[in-house]
């Protein structure tokens, strides 16, 4: 039987092969998925909520691939002080070294982070050491244009992708990228052009795996279908913003990832520090966060209710709000590896403490209720799907009721 602790994708496996029995909760949640722990409605998939601790050196396979990665991925957006709020080169190297020593093997950066300096820091510390390089999974991204006025300097055309890849390889001081992301969707470039360029990079040995970030579910699904039918390199991962503040991805993106074999990698799991516990009702008005309006605009009554509950649960576990918020994200269905961003070593320790947290079903349910999102159509409508199609029957462990308008048949 598949071990849910190490195999995150459950998708459309036959019932007898899935890693956990059917959810048998008596009441449907708002999306019709019978589960007391999660609120996702994922047809043909099992509840995959982890309630047990998972050390940093207990690796998971990323999506429908054989790539083993640590459950937390070290994000490179704070590598370098070029944007005014990152960490110095020396501090970054100390953070990376500590992360690797603890068992982490996954680092995520981008061609644009700190104007390319992030990639260079990773390259100088890891890429120059061949033995260390082969032990680390390095992910980076293309899309952002670093050349003012050059229309082909960014986006997802063949010209832009290949040029960006060569530049990233140079800064990273390596001859291959383990996971190459499309940073965002380029609506001006046919998706098959993007996919073919990425497949060529894989065939050339310059890229091992590919994934999409910040792209609509319908476009990701189209891309994965094209790749599979044409025998091109398939996507193995999806990077999306996901936190107790931002849960709208549960409407389309996460179910799509589960169905198509993509490992979900949340970014901003603390919403830029909103969920770290340092912002309260009392100090919100006088706070001056480095991320500016992205943080202050999120500090509403809903956020404060979530923050209060995080503090309550953290006290019960003798840990921090940061650890509880990260533990919640990492426990969500489909999530393979959560991207953490830190500027100081003590922040890294606070983040990694989340892997020791065992949230109870009641604690998860409480956080789920307070953070419940308003999802797009047809999420709400599909809550009634079992009633319409099963008319009181129980299928795959999910009960249904008889549609009241159907009533008793007279003919």
Order of alpha helices (4+ residues) and beta strands (2+ residues): beta-beta-beta-alpha-beta-alpha-alpha-beta-alpha-beta-alpha-beta-alpha-beta-alpha-beta-alpha-alpha-alpha-beta-alpha-alpha-alpha
